[in-house]
Amino acid sequence: MKKNSLNLEIWKYFLIFSILILSILWSFQVLFFDKYYEYSKIQDAKHVANIIKNTNNDNLANTINKASLEKEVCIEISDDGALPLYSSTYRGKGCLIGDINSLFYKSDFINSNTTNKTYKVRNPYYKNETFVYAIKLNNNNYAFINTSIDAVDGTASILTKQLIFITFIVLILSFIISYYISKHISKPIIEINEKAKLISKNKIIDFNTDTKINELNELSKTLESANIELNKTDELRRDLMANVSHDLKTPLTMIKAYAEMSVDLHSNNKEKQEEDMKTIIDETDRLSNLVGDILTLSKMQSNMEELNIEEFNLIELIDNILNKYKYLEELENYHFNFIHKNKSIIVKADKSKLEQVIYNLVNNAINYTGDDNTVTIKVTSKEDIKVEIIDTGKGIKEEDIPYIWDKYFKNKKKHKRNLIGTGLGLSIVKQILEAHNYKYGIDSTLNKGTTFYFYIKKED
């Protein structure tokens, strides 16, 4: 496995986890075994003491013998003279009950006038630590529960040998299992990584992997979607370069051609020269507008321009925009229908930018409307103010609608020169509407026409 590879990292962390679990097991079963054993035996003694305390004298002998066998403790009931009344039949290792060594703690407790007390006593015969729990019963009787708190050496030895064997087995299994787990997890990731390297080749790549891991399946779908979008973006980029080059080259070629005609062919014809100059001026304006739109779009995309919010009459604004198209009505036989019920609708927005939105959408409708040369602008005011710009053209395919807002996107991928505008209008519209947080969209029916719309929020 390569250094720092995913396989090695998964394998390494799995082994570390296994070693950590084994270390905790060793710590509790070997290092802390004596302390735990002592704690457990002390709790047993206290538990037996509670049982004795709650037992009447008739059942005391049976209770003592049963409890001493179950918990492996020695029990003795004494009177206030330290003389034994009852003793358990159980005599475990280190039991001091009935031994002369028990007299000192029995006398000490009886004279202490306390209800309970604990003692740690070393058994002189077995050389082990024992624990004595003393409690005062009714009628001046006393109970003494005695148990060894030294762990049995044989038990500790067996546990140690068993843990050594378990550790050996677990480490081997950890090596094998971690290797297969790392392979299982890393294989689809490595496959995805290798396929991802091909994204730069502008190819449609199938990222599907044979895995049941949800996160990897989601990653595959995300990369596949990103790959499709990148290919579309690259295609649009090529279209943009071709179309911008075309739109820049066309006016420059015409400016040069008409300038040469004016000098070479029409030098003595003032009327022709004036026509040449008008064409040159028109193409210069078109070129200037194109450069201006590119700069505007760049500023909007980089958030360099702030909105200048003000109140104004939307109906009046649209009327002023439509007045600019009078020449198309007279010269090209265009028809502009403005449908609205209110003479005045006051809105709050950046007036100049909203004017640019409507102007660009009307330009787009002019370029793509049908043979009837009709463009309709409709304003309705309900919960929000809805502005619609409608043409009667060929419509837009459903799969193309999400890309209409991209620069220079064309339905048939064949660039044609706009009657008016620069081809960047819809991209600018999108940037301005999103800057205002306005909802917008497109409704289109093939061979019937297209409606661009957006909503302006009403002010309270």
Phi and psi in degrees as a GROMACS rama.xvg file:
@    title "Ramachandran Plot"
@    xaxis  label "Phi"
@    yaxis  label "Psi"
@TYPE xy
-68.4706  151.6  LYS-2
-62.7294  134.794  LYS-3
65.3022  14.941  ASN-4
-74.54  161.568  SER-5
-62.8099  -40.5266  LEU-6
-54.9614  -49.2706  ASN-7
-66.0766  -40.0518  LEU-8
-65.3749  -45.5649  GLU-9
-62.4957  -45.5128  ILE-10
-60.597  -44.0654  TRP-11
-64.9624  -46.542  LYS-12
-69.1298  -31.7104  TYR-13
-66.326  -41.5183  PHE-14
-65.682  -42.3519  LEU-15
-59.8207  -42.2685  ILE-16
-61.7783  -43.5453  PHE-17
-63.7861  -43.494  SER-18
-64.2437  -38.478  ILE-19
-63.3227  -44.0541  LEU-20
-61.955  -44.0522  ILE-21
-63.824  -37.9979  LEU-22
-62.9597  -42.7551  SER-23
-64.1135  -41.2072  ILE-24
-62.2486  -45.2947  LEU-25
-61.3463  -42.9292  TRP-26
-60.519  -44.8717  SER-27
-78.9426  -34.2208  PHE-28
-88.1956  -21.8094  GLN-29
-115.309  -59.2929  VAL-30
-67.2778  -39.1908  LEU-31
-105.339  11.4029  PHE-32
-63.2697  -43.9193  PHE-33
-61.2882  -44.9099  ASP-34
-66.4164  -39.8474  LYS-35
-67.0868  -40.9577  TYR-36
-60.8532  -44.4105  TYR-37
-61.3329  -46.7349  GLU-38
-59.4372  -42.8181  TYR-39
-64.6674  -42.7999  SER-40
-68.6096  -36.8965  LYS-41
-63.1509  -42.7314  ILE-42
-64.1553  -36.7136  GLN-43
-61.8572  -43.0699  ASP-44
-63.1265  -42.8831  ALA-45
-67.1722  -35.6763  LYS-46
-64.5834  -44.2716  HIS-47
-62.3876  -38.8154  VAL-48
-60.0517  -41.0632  ALA-49
-65.795  -37.458  ASN-50
-63.7077  -45.7401  ILE-51
-62.9324  -41.7338  ILE-52
-62.1471  -31.5173  LYS-53
-98.4202  14.8775  ASN-54
-109.67  137.034  THR-55
-78.4004  166.114  ASN-56
-63.6583  -28.4062  ASN-57
-64.2827  -36.3796  ASP-58
-104.273  9.89249  ASN-59
-63.1974  -43.3559  LEU-60
-63.2333  -46.8938  ALA-61
-63.7479  -40.7931  ASN-62
-63.19  -42.3733  THR-63
-62.0359  -48.2575  ILE-64
-65.438  -41.3607  ASN-65
-65.4122  -45.9192  LYS-66
-66.1192  -38.3454  ALA-67
-66.3797  -36.7513  SER-68
-70.6324  -43.0943  LEU-69
-65.0175  -41.6282  GLU-70
-101.687  -1.23335  LYS-71
56.0583  53.8587  GLU-72
-129.026  155.941  VAL-73
-97.0957  138.084  CYS-74
-130.031  138.844  ILE-75
-142.351  135.632  GLU-76
-106.063  126.935  ILE-77
-123.834  156.855  SER-78
-88.5032  -173.552  ASP-79
-73.8863  -1.45706  ASP-80
-103.111  12.3848  GLY-81
68.8744  15.7683  ALA-82
-88.4919  133.369  LEU-83
-68.4214  135.168  PRO-84
-103.775  -45.4645  LEU-85
-134.637  145.371  TYR-86
-137.6  145.044  SER-87
-73.8778  152.655  SER-88
-78.2331  -20.2966  THR-89
-72.6241  132.962  TYR-90
-133.106  94.1641  ARG-91
-85.6606  174.496  GLY-92
-61.4146  125.922  LYS-93
86.8042  10.1624  GLY-94
-72.4903  128.084  CYS-95
-100.69  -2.17381  LEU-96
-61.1469  129.394  ILE-97
82.5066  -5.06859  GLY-98
-87.5879  152.759  ASP-99
-61.4559  -25.5906  ILE-100
-70.82  -12.1264  ASN-101
-84.4617  -12.3702  SER-102
-65.5659  -35.8104  LEU-103
-67.1134  -43.0026  PHE-104
-77.2453  -28.9253  TYR-105
-66.2929  -44.1124  LYS-106
-66.8434  -39.9267  SER-107
-61.612  -42.8534  ASP-108
-70.0661  -43.8922  PHE-109
-59.8086  -38.9896  ILE-110
-81.5484  -9.11614  ASN-111
-80.8851  -15.7849  SER-112
56.7483  32.2786  ASN-113
-108.794  161.865  THR-114
-83.5336  -26.1529  THR-115
-156.451  156.285  ASN-116
-161.916  150.613  LYS-117
-116.985  150.27  THR-118
-137.89  143.834  TYR-119
-112.422  121.032  LYS-120
-128.074  136.319  VAL-121
-90.609  126.059  ARG-122
-75.8514  118.865  ASN-123
-70.8787  -17.0335  PRO-124
-87.5605  -43.876  TYR-125
-101.921  -4.44547  TYR-126
58.6375  35.7892  LYS-127
-120.683  157.152  ASN-128
-79.1155  133.998  GLU-129
-124.308  157.461  THR-130
-120.11  133.051  PHE-131
-120.147  127.496  VAL-132
-115.223  118.113  TYR-133
-110.379  135.304  ALA-134
-134.19  151.36  ILE-135
-94.254  128.671  LYS-136
-99.5464  -176.358  LEU-137
-73.471  165.638  ASN-138
59.1389  32.7377  ASN-139
61.1957  31.1018  ASN-140
-103.393  155.067  ASN-141
-133.44  142.121  TYR-142
-112.919  137.993  ALA-143
-126.457  120.076  PHE-144
-110.528  122.819  ILE-145
-123.244  130.943  ASN-146
-147.335  151.512  THR-147
-76.2259  139.665  SER-148
-114.63  11.1479  ILE-149
-89.134  129.382  ASP-150
-62.9075  143.45  ALA-151
-67.1885  125.319  VAL-152
-59.764  -38.8944  ASP-153
-64.3371  -40.8273  GLY-154
-64.106  -45.6928  THR-155
-61.4286  -39.7058  ALA-156
-65.5124  -42.445  SER-157
-63.5647  -43.5232  ILE-158
-60.8973  -41.8054  LEU-159
-62.8017  -46.3953  THR-160
-63.7084  -41.1613  LYS-161
-62.7747  -41.5357  GLN-162
-66.2848  -36.3151  LEU-163
-61.6943  -44.2462  ILE-164
-64.6308  -45.9346  PHE-165
-61.9214  -41.6525  ILE-166
-60.4008  -45.0323  THR-167
-60.0324  -46.7644  PHE-168
-64.8362  -45.214  ILE-169
-63.3561  -40.6571  VAL-170
-63.9628  -41.8321  LEU-171
-64.1812  -46.4751  ILE-172
-62.5113  -37.1866  LEU-173
-62.79  -42.7028  SER-174
-59.1792  -47.7488  PHE-175
-69.0184  -49.9352  ILE-176
-64.8858  -42.9235  ILE-177
-63.8788  -33.9831  SER-178
-64.3771  -46.3806  TYR-179
-70.9427  -35.2525  TYR-180
-64.7266  -44.9629  ILE-181
-62.1659  -38.3664  SER-182
-66  -43.28  LYS-183
-63.8321  -41.2922  HIS-184
-79.2366  -41.9364  ILE-185
-79.0593  -26.4129  SER-186
-57.224  -52.4901  LYS-187
-64.8436  -32.3092  PRO-188
-66.3768  -42.2203  ILE-189
-63.2798  -40.5721  ILE-190
-62.4857  -44.5713  GLU-191
-61.8833  -41.9091  ILE-192
-62.3215  -42.5053  ASN-193
-64.8642  -39.4729  GLU-194
-69.4377  -35.9178  LYS-195
-62.9553  -29.317  ALA-196
-64.772  -21.5165  LYS-197
-85.5567  -5.48398  LEU-198
-59.1637  -38.4893  ILE-199
-65.1721  -14.2216  SER-200
-83.5165  2.47875  LYS-201
59.3333  44.3058  ASN-202
-117.297  150.141  LYS-203
-80.4388  119.555  ILE-204
-114.486  136.854  ILE-205
-88.4538  110.138  ASP-206
-92.2842  4.68288  PHE-207
-61.5202  133.944  ASN-208
-125.914  151.692  THR-209
-85.3782  77.0531  ASP-210
-141.241  151.131  THR-211
-102.498  10.8684  LYS-212
-86.3309  115.473  ILE-213
-57.8901  -44.2965  ASN-214
-61.2674  -37.9736  GLU-215
-70.9359  -36.606  LEU-216
-64.1872  -40.8278  ASN-217
-65.4191  -40.4807  GLU-218
-61.8402  -41.363  LEU-219
-60.9577  -45.2075  SER-220
-64.4996  -39.7052  LYS-221
-63.7863  -44.9117  THR-222
-66.9538  -36.6197  LEU-223
-65.464  -42.5181  GLU-224
-63.5622  -42.6319  SER-225
-62.8453  -39.351  ALA-226
-62.8935  -43.0481  ASN-227
-63.4923  -44.7493  ILE-228
-65.3951  -38.4257  GLU-229
-64.9078  -39.4751  LEU-230
-65.1101  -39.0364  ASN-231
-67.0646  -40.4887  LYS-232
-63.0964  -41.1532  THR-233
-65.1108  -38.8165  ASP-234
-64.3066  -41.8296  GLU-235
-65.8957  -34.871  LEU-236
-63.7149  -43.1683  ARG-237
-63.6509  -40.7363  ARG-238
-62.3883  -42.0087  ASP-239
-60.4703  -47.2763  LEU-240
-61.0854  -43.6181  MET-241
-65.3852  -42.5766  ALA-242
-73.0389  -40.7291  ASN-243
-63.0513  -42.953  VAL-244
-59.0104  -42.0724  SER-245
-63.33  -47.1769  HIS-246
-69.402  -28.102  ASP-247
-78.5689  -40.4255  LEU-248
-70.1637  -39.639  LYS-249
-59.8584  -53.4105  THR-250
-64.0785  -36.2057  PRO-251
-63.8182  -41.3848  LEU-252
-63.6336  -43.1811  THR-253
-68.2396  -39.0208  MET-254
-59.934  -46.6464  ILE-255
-63.6785  -44.3183  LYS-256
-63.4164  -46.5603  ALA-257
-71.1094  -29.6636  TYR-258
-66.5867  -42.3758  ALA-259
-66.6158  -40.504  GLU-260
-61.8465  -40.8074  MET-261
-64.0506  -36.212  SER-262
-81.4784  -46.7426  VAL-263
-85.1581  -38.6416  ASP-264
-106.905  -30.6792  LEU-265
-116.504  25.9772  HIS-266
-63.64  -26.5744  SER-267
-105.267  5.21092  ASN-268
-118.608  99.1148  ASN-269
-63.581  -37.8153  LYS-270
-64.0338  -45.0345  GLU-271
-65.2297  -38.4958  LYS-272
-62.6901  -39.3866  GLN-273
-64.2449  -38.9822  GLU-274
-63.7328  -41.9135  GLU-275
-61.2377  -44.1509  ASP-276
-64.5002  -38.3647  MET-277
-63.9868  -42.3775  LYS-278
-62.7623  -42.8131  THR-279
-60.9469  -43.2971  ILE-280
-64.2875  -42.9692  ILE-281
-61.6321  -44.6509  ASP-282
-69.1695  -33.4931  GLU-283
-65.5528  -41.1711  THR-284
-62.0533  -43.152  ASP-285
-60.7112  -42.6417  ARG-286
-64.1436  -42.2713  LEU-287
-64.6894  -41.3105  SER-288
-63.5847  -39.0113  ASN-289
-62.4044  -47.968  LEU-290
-61.5116  -41.2017  VAL-291
-62.7629  -41.5044  GLY-292
-66.5867  -38.457  ASP-293
-62.9358  -42.6822  ILE-294
-65.8835  -42.6149  LEU-295
-60.9116  -45.3214  THR-296
-63.6213  -41.3521  LEU-297
-62.6842  -42.4829  SER-298
-65.4989  -42.298  LYS-299
-63.9954  -42.3847  MET-300
-68.752  -28.8684  GLN-301
-95.6229  8.18189  SER-302
55.323  36.2276  ASN-303
-84.3169  -19.7534  MET-304
-104.797  129.4  GLU-305
-93.8952  150.801  GLU-306
-77.342  137.945  LEU-307
-106.415  89.5407  ASN-308
-77.2281  131.225  ILE-309
-151.316  165.127  GLU-310
-90.766  138.817  GLU-311
-159.189  167.49  PHE-312
-90.3359  113.343  ASN-313
-64.2987  -41.1044  LEU-314
-61.6601  -44.0964  ILE-315
-63.4641  -39.1762  GLU-316
-62.1666  -45.0327  LEU-317
-67.558  -38.6604  ILE-318
-57.673  -45.2732  ASP-319
-62.8259  -37.9917  ASN-320
-66.1892  -44.5539  ILE-321
-66.9529  -27.5321  LEU-322
-61.8674  -26.0244  ASN-323
-72.2289  -14.4411  LYS-324
-102.011  14.899  TYR-325
-57.9663  -35.5022  LYS-326
-66.4071  -30.5794  TYR-327
-71.6803  -32.8951  LEU-328
-65.9022  -38.8443  GLU-329
-80.3257  -41.7767  GLU-330
-93.102  -36.9088  LEU-331
-110.667  1.84256  GLU-332
62.6136  39.1607  ASN-333
-83.696  153.745  TYR-334
-125.119  127.581  HIS-335
-116.624  117.215  PHE-336
-105.286  123.664  ASN-337
-113.112  110.039  PHE-338
-106.057  121.803  ILE-339
-161.133  150.528  HIS-340
-97.7139  -30.6867  LYS-341
-97.596  137.652  ASN-342
-75.8606  -21.6521  LYS-343
-143.046  125.497  SER-344
-129.06  109.157  ILE-345
-86.6599  127.317  ILE-346
-127.674  163.142  VAL-347
-115.872  116.671  LYS-348
-167.76  179.261  ALA-349
-80.9961  107.099  ASP-350
-60.5899  -46.3568  LYS-351
-65.9259  -36.3076  SER-352
-76.1985  -37.6514  LYS-353
-66.0093  -34.4912  LEU-354
-61.3504  -40.4268  GLU-355
-65.4959  -37.4757  GLN-356
-60.7586  -51.7859  VAL-357
-65.7029  -41.5275  ILE-358
-60.4051  -45.1509  TYR-359
-67.838  -38.3137  ASN-360
-68.553  -36.9619  LEU-361
-66.6523  -42.2192  VAL-362
-57.6431  -43.6779  ASN-363
-62.9728  -41.8821  ASN-364
-64.7207  -38.7855  ALA-365
-61.4058  -42.7101  ILE-366
-69.0645  -27.5271  ASN-367
-120.493  7.78396  TYR-368
-71.2487  169.738  THR-369
-80.2835  -167.946  GLY-370
-66.4033  -19.5521  ASP-371
-78.6766  -3.56573  ASP-372
52.6562  38.937  ASN-373
-107.652  132.942  THR-374
-126.833  130.773  VAL-375
-117.435  132.482  THR-376
-114.666  123.205  ILE-377
-125.516  130.843  LYS-378
-122.77  122.196  VAL-379
-123.688  147.338  THR-380
-127.754  104.819  SER-381
-122.942  -111.773  LYS-382
-67.8632  -45.0829  GLU-383
-125.414  169.529  ASP-384
-91.8082  121.774  ILE-385
-105.769  127.482  LYS-386
-113.336  125.893  VAL-387
-123.303  135.853  GLU-388
-118.764  119.081  ILE-389
-120.685  133.401  ILE-390
-119.396  172.43  ASP-391
-117.753  30.941  THR-392
-80.8955  -155.955  GLY-393
-78.3954  -10.8508  LYS-394
82.3145  179.562  GLY-395
-127.3  136.313  ILE-396
-63.938  144.787  LYS-397
-58.1741  -39.8133  GLU-398
-70.9624  -17.2981  GLU-399
-89.8723  -17.2524  ASP-400
-56.7781  -43.3634  ILE-401
-61.6385  -19.8666  PRO-402
-102.539  -0.615572  TYR-403
-59.9198  -32.7306  ILE-404
-78.1782  -6.31617  TRP-405
-78.0652  154.029  ASP-406
-59.198  128.348  LYS-407
62.8165  17.0067  TYR-408
-65.5574  134.843  PHE-409
-125.843  138.766  LYS-410
-55.2791  -41.9809  ASN-411
-106.978  12.2668  LYS-412
61.6982  18.4002  LYS-413
-116.4  115.546  LYS-414
-74.225  130.433  HIS-415
-124.828  157.14  LYS-416
-79.2481  126.714  ARG-417
-66.1891  146.332  ASN-418
-62.304  -46.3679  LEU-419
-137.594  161.627  ILE-420
88.0966  179.938  GLY-421
-119.479  -6.53466  THR-422
94.2618  -7.94124  GLY-423
-101.729  1.91679  LEU-424
-58.5023  -45.4417  GLY-425
-68.845  -32.9488  LEU-426
-64.7537  -39.6824  SER-427
-67.5478  -40.6925  ILE-428
-57.618  -47.1859  VAL-429
-58.3866  -46.9652  LYS-430
-62.0984  -42.743  GLN-431
-68.3858  -45.392  ILE-432
-63.7779  -39.3186  LEU-433
-69.6393  -32.9255  GLU-434
-65.0051  -31.1  ALA-435
-86.9118  -5.04812  HIS-436
60.65  36.8021  ASN-437
-91.729  140.292  TYR-438
-75.9933  143.015  LYS-439
-150.721  165.886  TYR-440
-177.888  -172.431  GLY-441
-136.888  134.396  ILE-442
-118.085  126.586  ASP-443
-142.936  140.093  SER-444
-126.408  126.907  THR-445
-58.6182  134.377  LEU-446
66.6562  10.9008  ASN-447
-123.584  -31.6199  LYS-448
136.857  177.578  GLY-449
-133.968  142.395  THR-450
-120.84  119.66  THR-451
-95.5014  135.431  PHE-452
-141.9  158.33  TYR-453
-152.791  158.769  PHE-454
-113.739  133.681  TYR-455
-105.866  126.222  ILE-456
-69.148  133.387  LYS-457
-73.3921  141.618  LYS-458
-88.5069  139.171  GLU-459
